Amino acid sequence: MLELSPATESAADIVPGRKLTAKAAALFAAPYDHFETRAVEQLRLGFDGIAGDFHGGTTRRSGGREPWYPRGTEMRNERQLSLVAADELAVVAQRMGLDEIKPEWIGANLVIEGVPQLSMLPAGSLMFFKDGVTLKVDGQNKPCRIAGQSIAEHVRAADHEATALLFPKMAKRLRGLVAWVEKPGIIRAGEEISVRVPEQWIYQA
């Protein structure tokens, strides 16, 4: 068995895990045929995500985010839900010279309130909802041109293409998170959340 030397064991700086308190400020779901969402009072979740939702399913098809697979390869759906923060969207809107960016324009399912720098929560963070649902964070939601096109349409941008392309630049690391259902159930608007942030370290081999 390979033994680690004391120097190897202490090479990484470990940041302890912590717990945060948050709230599901608003909930949204998407029709099965379009990624934009609309406000709902509750989300009924199974292991395949939101029933009937555009991003529902235990598997999905790979796209531009997965260049290591041929486009359209069936893979695990770790993007069942999109989580955003109102304060981060306000920053993106300001950067783009807009009055606002509504969560539903970019396909958000939950607006999370009370977590500073929501988009920086690490992969593996767990969200325990008061009524029993658990979501597991997969990672940051990379901003894309499709969401930018939706924003351009809603604000009636004079230069539609320029606005669509501006969003990915201005929303980098502020687009929120994607997560999947670890424990199913029903999430209700205003529900309290206990967030468990795992230990963190930078891997440097």
N, C-alpha and C positions, 0 to 999 in steps of 0.2 A: 504493500500500500504506500502511496506517495505521502510523505510527511511534509507538512508546511513548517517552514522555519519561523521563529519569532518575528523576524523582519518582514516576512511575507504576510503573516497574520496581522501585523500592525500597519501595513502599507496603505490601507483604505481608511479614510475618515468616516466613521459611522455617525449619522445623524439619527437620534432616537425617534421612534414613532410617537405619535401624539393623537389626541382626540379633539374634535371640533364639534360645535353645535351649529346646525343650519336649519333652513326651512325651505320647503317646496313652495315658492312664492306664486308660481303659475304653472299650469299644465297645458300641453298641446298634443294633438294627434294629427296624423296626416292621412288623407284619403289614400286608398291603395294605389291610385294611379298618378300621384303627384307628391313631390317631396315637401312642398309648403304645408305648414300645419295650421290648425285652428284651435282656439281655446276650448278646453273641456274642464269639467269639475273633477273628474277622476280618470285614472289610467288603470285599466285592468291588464295585468301582466302575467304572461306565462313564461315558460322557459324559452319560447320563441319570440319574446318581446311583447309589443302591444298588438293585440288581436286586430287583424285587418290593416295594420299600419304599413305605410310605404316601405319602411325599413325593417319590418317584422321578418321573422324566420330564424330557424336554427343555423341555416347556412346562407351564404350570399355568393354573388359572382365577383371575382376579382376585377379591379379596374386600374386606373393610373397610379393609385397609391401602392400597388403591389407589382412593381415591374419585374420581380423575380418569377412571376407566373404568367403564362399566356393569358391575355385579357379574356375574361369570361370563365375562368377556372372556378369550379365550385369549392368554397372554403368555409371555415367556421365564421359565423356572423358575430363579430365582436363589436359591431356598430349598431346595436339594436336601439339605443337611445342617444339623443343629443342633448347635452346639458350646457347651459350658458348662464352668465351672470349679467344683470342689468348694467352694473357699473362698467364692465368691460365693453359691452356693446356701445355704451355712451362714449367711451374713449375712441372706439373705431369710427363712430359717426362723426365725431369732432375732427378726426384726422382726415376724413373724406369730405368734410365741409357740408355735412348733412345735419338736419335737425334731430333725426333719430334713425335707428335701425330696429325694427320690431322683431322679436324672437321668431315669430311665425314666418317671416319673410325668408329666413335662412334654415327653416326646417327644424327648429328647436322643439324638444319635447318637455323639458323642464327648465324653469328659471330658478336657479339656486341662490338663496339669499343667506348671507352671514359667513361665507367662506372667503377670506381675503385671497386675491389672486387665484380665483377658481381654476383658470386654465393651467396653472402650474402644479396642481395636485398630481402626484406621481402615479404612474400605472400601479395597479394593485390596491389602491385606496378603496375602502369599502364604505358604502352609504347604507346605514340601517334606518329605515323609515319606521316611525312610531307604531304603525299598524301592522308591521311584519315583513314588508318587502326589503330585500337586500339587493343593491346594485353594486357591481364591481367595475371600477374605472379601467378601461383599456389604455387610454392615453389621450393626448391632445387631438382635437379635431382640426385637421389641416384645412385652412380656408381655401375655397376653390372658386373658379370662374362661374360655375353654375349658380352658386349662392349670390355671387356678384351680379349676375344677370337678373336675378329675382329682385335684388335691391334696386337696380337701375330701372326696372319696370315700375316698381311701386313709387319711386320718387320722381318718375317721369324725367329722367336725366336727359339733358340736352345732347350729350354724347354718350349714348347707351354703352358702346363698346369700351370706352375709356373708363367709365364708372365700374363696369363689370371686371375689368382688369385691375382696377385700383384696390378693390376689396381684398384680394389675396395678399397684397403688399401691406396694407394698413392693418389687417386683422391677424397678422402672424403672432402666434402665442397669446391671442386674445379671443379666439374663436370658440373657446369652451372645450368640452370633453366629450368623448364617446364612451359608452358603458354598456354592459350586458347584464341580463337578469340572473343573479345567482340564486335568489329565493323569491318565487312568484307571490302575487297577491294583488291588492288594490292600493294605489297611491291616491290620496285626496289632496286637493288644493289647500295650502296652508299647513300641511302636515310637518311635524318636527322631524329632523334628521340628526342622527349621531354619525359623524364622519370619523372613521379610523384611518389615519395616515400611517403607512408602514415605515419601518426603518429604511433609511436611504443611504446610498454610497455611490461614489463614482468608480466605475470599473476601469482600472488602468493596469493592464497586464504587461 
